[in-house]
């Protein structure tokens, strides 16, 4: 029997699901070089032992003992996202993380045409993934401690916007990844009042922190801080600051909610000029306008010689924000790239971003700047088929 060892595994127990999740397995027993048709086996399983898929991979080119396997494409199928517009409390996000196990084995034959022999479960590894993705440069220096809130940590919330300004009537959320030690969020308002928001022990948690914050935002508040704490009121993550945006606008508000790169849903308000346009697609056929009435076969000025049998309108909306900062401009690239976006303008609707280019704005180039965004509603409008 070959002796397998896991020579390399992902850094830490918690990984973003959409980045590489690579294992290097070593067979130093000689089976790989003395037998034919040798391949490693990786059985990717749920934490309860249910087989998700079996992957087979050869000795890596340039090596005589090592095999390399990336299981991220398997695991990403088992995470989605968690969000509810009506949220007014802290909630566990069971769809945003997944616990897995991977059992390693091997197969070979004693001759080129001999039957394949398999041995499974020789060694194993396990871990968690959550529904995040780090850009390729940040991924090179990934450290679990930057995201996992645990005793003594200074981990961030699951957002790349280090501080935020929102309107007093704007809903918003913060998400966090923890090992069960975050007991509550301590919220301190600028007027001197405070509140604790209890958090579930689920690995990923979302908390309503905008106008939907439990108990509401006290009148006169200009800013507030949010600190994750354990049951002994010790900080176990970075403090997050929210500033109330009191800028006025004569235009109606449109709020976009989007899945950010780290798996949380955030909001951003567009409160300047909005334009709604419709791209209309028609398909027609030529019809006979003549009608037989008794022995009279004729047409009238009300007859149609051309009929539309298919009409579809795609709503295309141009949104404009108020002035934004450099930090907001950098963060809002995630909105433009997000695979899940919703719009609220009195009705919550699924939308898709159609803007195909984005410039991260800098004050050195432009003294004042905002965000203009093109979106379309996900469901086209159609008329009757006659």
QUIFENCOR-V457467 format. One record per backbone hydrogen bond with DSSP energy under -1.0 kcal/mol. NH is the residue of the N-H (numbers start at 1). CO is the residue of the C=O. E is the energy in kcal/mol with one decimal. If there is no record, write none. Layout:
nh=NH co=CO e=E
nh=NH co=CO e=E
This chain:
nh=5 co=26 e=-1.9
nh=7 co=5 e=-1.0
nh=7 co=24 e=-1.9
nh=8 co=24 e=-1.6
nh=15 co=128 e=-1.9
nh=17 co=130 e=-3.8
nh=18 co=132 e=-2.0
nh=19 co=16 e=-1.3
nh=23 co=69 e=-2.7
nh=24 co=8 e=-2.2
nh=25 co=67 e=-2.5
nh=26 co=5 e=-3.0
nh=27 co=65 e=-2.5
nh=34 co=30 e=-1.7
nh=35 co=31 e=-1.2
nh=36 co=109 e=-2.3
nh=39 co=107 e=-2.2
nh=40 co=57 e=-3.2
nh=41 co=105 e=-2.3
nh=42 co=55 e=-3.0
nh=43 co=103 e=-3.2
nh=44 co=53 e=-2.2
nh=45 co=101 e=-3.5
nh=46 co=50 e=-2.3
nh=47 co=99 e=-1.1
nh=49 co=46 e=-1.9
nh=52 co=44 e=-3.2
nh=53 co=44 e=-1.5
nh=55 co=42 e=-2.8
nh=57 co=40 e=-1.8
nh=60 co=66 e=-3.3
nh=63 co=60 e=-2.3
nh=67 co=25 e=-2.6
nh=69 co=23 e=-2.3
nh=71 co=21 e=-2.5
nh=75 co=71 e=-2.0
nh=76 co=72 e=-2.6
nh=78 co=75 e=-2.1
nh=79 co=76 e=-1.1
nh=80 co=95 e=-2.9
nh=87 co=84 e=-2.0
nh=91 co=206 e=-2.6
nh=93 co=204 e=-2.8
nh=96 co=93 e=-1.2
nh=98 co=129 e=-2.4
nh=100 co=127 e=-2.7
nh=101 co=45 e=-2.3
nh=102 co=125 e=-2.9
nh=103 co=43 e=-2.3
nh=104 co=123 e=-3.5
nh=105 co=41 e=-2.5
nh=106 co=119 e=-2.8
nh=107 co=39 e=-2.5
nh=108 co=117 e=-2.1
nh=109 co=36 e=-2.5
nh=114 co=111 e=-1.1
nh=117 co=108 e=-3.6
nh=119 co=106 e=-2.8
nh=122 co=104 e=-2.2
nh=123 co=104 e=-1.3
nh=125 co=102 e=-1.8
nh=127 co=100 e=-1.8
nh=128 co=13 e=-3.2
nh=129 co=98 e=-2.2
nh=130 co=15 e=-2.2
nh=131 co=96 e=-2.1
nh=132 co=130 e=-2.5
nh=133 co=261 e=-3.0
nh=139 co=135 e=-2.5
nh=141 co=138 e=-1.1
nh=142 co=139 e=-1.6
nh=146 co=143 e=-1.8
nh=147 co=144 e=-2.0
nh=148 co=144 e=-2.6
nh=149 co=177 e=-3.1
nh=153 co=150 e=-2.5
nh=156 co=146 e=-2.4
nh=158 co=175 e=-3.0
nh=159 co=157 e=-2.5
nh=164 co=241 e=-2.2
nh=166 co=243 e=-1.9
nh=170 co=167 e=-2.0
nh=174 co=207 e=-2.2
nh=176 co=205 e=-2.3
nh=178 co=203 e=-2.6
nh=179 co=149 e=-1.5
nh=183 co=229 e=-2.3
nh=184 co=229 e=-1.8
nh=185 co=197 e=-2.3
nh=186 co=227 e=-3.2
nh=187 co=195 e=-3.1
nh=188 co=225 e=-2.1
nh=189 co=193 e=-2.7
nh=190 co=223 e=-2.3
nh=192 co=189 e=-2.1
nh=195 co=187 e=-2.2
nh=197 co=185 e=-2.6
nh=199 co=183 e=-2.0
nh=205 co=176 e=-2.4
nh=206 co=91 e=-2.5
nh=207 co=174 e=-2.7
nh=209 co=172 e=-2.2
nh=210 co=172 e=-1.2
nh=211 co=170 e=-2.1
nh=213 co=210 e=-1.9
nh=216 co=213 e=-2.9
nh=221 co=218 e=-1.7
nh=224 co=242 e=-2.4
nh=225 co=188 e=-2.2
nh=226 co=240 e=-2.7
nh=227 co=186 e=-2.2
nh=229 co=184 e=-2.7
nh=230 co=234 e=-2.0
nh=233 co=230 e=-2.1
nh=236 co=228 e=-2.3
nh=238 co=155 e=-2.9
nh=240 co=226 e=-2.8
nh=242 co=224 e=-3.0
nh=243 co=164 e=-2.7
nh=244 co=222 e=-2.6
nh=245 co=166 e=-3.2
nh=254 co=270 e=-2.1
nh=255 co=344 e=-2.4
nh=256 co=268 e=-2.9
nh=257 co=342 e=-2.7
nh=258 co=266 e=-2.5
nh=259 co=340 e=-2.2
nh=260 co=264 e=-3.7
nh=263 co=260 e=-1.5
nh=266 co=258 e=-2.3
nh=268 co=256 e=-2.1
nh=270 co=254 e=-3.0
nh=272 co=320 e=-2.2
nh=275 co=318 e=-2.1
nh=277 co=316 e=-3.3
nh=279 co=314 e=-2.6
nh=281 co=312 e=-3.1
nh=283 co=310 e=-2.4
nh=285 co=307 e=-2.4
nh=287 co=305 e=-1.9
nh=291 co=298 e=-3.2
nh=293 co=296 e=-3.3
nh=296 co=293 e=-2.3
nh=298 co=291 e=-2.0
nh=303 co=300 e=-1.5
nh=307 co=285 e=-2.7
nh=309 co=283 e=-2.1
nh=310 co=283 e=-1.5
nh=312 co=281 e=-2.5
nh=313 co=381 e=-3.3
nh=314 co=279 e=-2.7
nh=316 co=277 e=-3.8
nh=317 co=375 e=-2.8
nh=318 co=275 e=-2.8
nh=319 co=373 e=-2.9
nh=321 co=371 e=-2.2
nh=324 co=369 e=-2.5
nh=329 co=325 e=-2.2
nh=330 co=326 e=-2.2
nh=331 co=327 e=-2.3
nh=332 co=328 e=-2.7
nh=334 co=331 e=-2.0
nh=336 co=332 e=-1.8
nh=337 co=333 e=-1.7
nh=342 co=257 e=-2.8
nh=343 co=349 e=-3.3
nh=344 co=255 e=-2.8
nh=345 co=347 e=-1.2
nh=349 co=343 e=-2.9
nh=351 co=341 e=-2.2
nh=352 co=376 e=-2.8
nh=354 co=374 e=-2.5
nh=355 co=374 e=-1.3
nh=365 co=362 e=-1.1
nh=366 co=362 e=-2.7
nh=373 co=319 e=-2.4
nh=375 co=317 e=-2.6
nh=376 co=352 e=-2.2
nh=377 co=315 e=-1.4
nh=378 co=350 e=-2.3
nh=381 co=313 e=-2.9
nh=383 co=311 e=-1.7
